[in-house]
Amino acid sequence: MANILEFLPLRYTYSSGILSKNNSKRALHHLHGARIPWRTRCSITESSIEAYHDSEPAITTRRFRNEFPNYYVFVELELLAAGEIVVMNILRCKVGGIWEIQMTILKKLEEEVRYMLDDENLEPQSLLELVHDIDRLGISYKYRGTIREALDRLKSLKEATTEITKDLHLSALYFRLLSGFCLIVTVQILYHDLYALDIFERFRDRSGNFGNLGRSLAKDVRGMLSLYEASHLAHEGEETLQEAKSFTSLHLKSLKELVDSNMSEEIKHALELPYHHRMRRLEARWNIETCAKRNGKNQILLELAKLDFNMVQSVLQGDLQDVLRWWKAVGLADNFFWTVGMAFEPQYSKCRRGLTKALALITVLDDIYDVYGSLHELEQLTEAAVRLDLDAVKDLPDYLKLFFLAVYNTVNELAYDTLREQGEVIIPHLTKAWADLCKSFLQEAKWNHEKVTPTFDEYIQNAWISSSGAVLLVHSYFLVTEKISKEAIHCLDNHHGILQWPCTILRLYNDFSTLSAELERGEVTNALTCYMHETGQSEELAGQHISQMIEECWMKMNKELISPSPFEENFTEIAVDLARIALCQYQYGDAHSSPGVIARNRIFSVILEPIQLLETAQNTTTERKSLLASS
């Protein structure tokens, strides 16, 4: 059965050519007396297609995606929305006061870790390993200021940094952590006001190469792995790290069979995808579960990470319940997973809810331009999007009126909240973002309609906007920024690099995973097809070119992160996380349009399935109190 658009927070409805207020949060089920089937990408059936055609003028020829929902993947989420399943993570913990006990212990553990970071007597190596573990276990968001102060304190100690650079593992770890917390700008680290030293200089030969020292460096497997991870923070012009990436990748592949099982697992995990490119919540869970199987890890950190993961998960469940009530659609769970990838921190509930709504609308908009709408209708919708006022709705076809009002109300709701909270009028900037998206969708529709293959550059300049990432980032800026600045808004309007590069990465990952499906539908606008058409090269060579282009975009984005910017740190982190969640969703095919078992497992591990703590509440209370007492 096809989905009906429902639970949208509309403030205006349209009937018989007259706009009227609707204070209810229920969406319209009727327009001119007809029930309107409202399709999302993964929620249409053959019967609904036939029903829709029966109600349409015969002169309009429309296409439909040959895609159907994988219902078993998300059935539990639908039950969650209806309140028909017990949310184990929340309700189980609240029985018998266990939730309150766990939150009390969590707060005590937080203070214990903060005390560790503030300890000025902590050895440099111990401090670096501590920060590394905090970051990997997914709890660094709690301590960003404290970590920055600790690393700044370490950076000011010449003797300590000199000792660090004698060890490959510590040198690479030091560089990665400083870069990750935006404390340096190149591979050169200032040890003193009078001079600078290349942190990796001692690990290269007289010609400045890593390769000739391969045998001696390869003995330090931990150092090789750390250098490999650090190399992915390179930006354009850093040849040292580019060489380090090639060198370490080659040697780690040959070493992973010659080390113990724990190290082999770490190497395999890193070679599959470096830490810098991974979705943070999935990576946190992997590290928590990996560390739990090994002895010798900091138990204070591990217990804190487990409790915090489940606490964050409870917040995410509440957010998901809210948006599922807003719009019951199978594909909405996947949209929500995208937003968790962009902003998982508990304080960003408003951002996640706002982005999930925007993504739901973008998914429908994409199908309208890509599949369903006629070229004339798409031109009408684009013109209406540029104006984005209520007068524009009267010129739209009936099936687009409701959708236009959904976008209109979503934009105005965010604009109203921002004006009330920060005194800034942002409607023009949100309107521009949506209008740019519609223009880019229309351009692609024209290319497909006219069977024209654009040049590769023409395609890329349009495609990074049609990825829809820019709309999400513009919304994110207004949803998380504490102090909106005119300079930042100007940069958003003029497509600052912090928008362009993650959006380009999103588009290229998407094109890789959807090429076959698009060719089956007869679509010609894809990065690979445009490149092959222009250069005459094979699909394999086109793929290599796109892969290299993705790497270059990562480096350009890395450069943006350490360059002067009008944006607050929380927003720039969201921009990077957009690229990470894109890679996560397209790593094993198209998990957005065609979700399968891997997509289901990832969503459940982050949102629904808590990390197991201890067997009983009694054990939980006693053993954790003992842990705190011993610390």
Helices and strands as residue ranges (DSSP letters): E 12-15, E 18-21, E 30-31, E 34-35, H 46-54, H 71-82, I 88-92, H 93-94, G 95-97, H 98-118, H 124-136, G 140-142, H 144-155, H 158-164, H 168-180, E 188-192, E 195-198, G 201-203, G 211-213, H 214-218, H 221-231, H 239-255, H 261-272, G 275-277, H 280-292, H 299-326, H 332-342, G 346-348, H 349-367, I 368-372, H 375-387, G 390-395, H 398-422, H 427-449, H 456-466, H 469-480, H 486-493, H 497-520, H 527-535, H 539-561, H 569-586, H 597-603, I 604-608, H 617-630
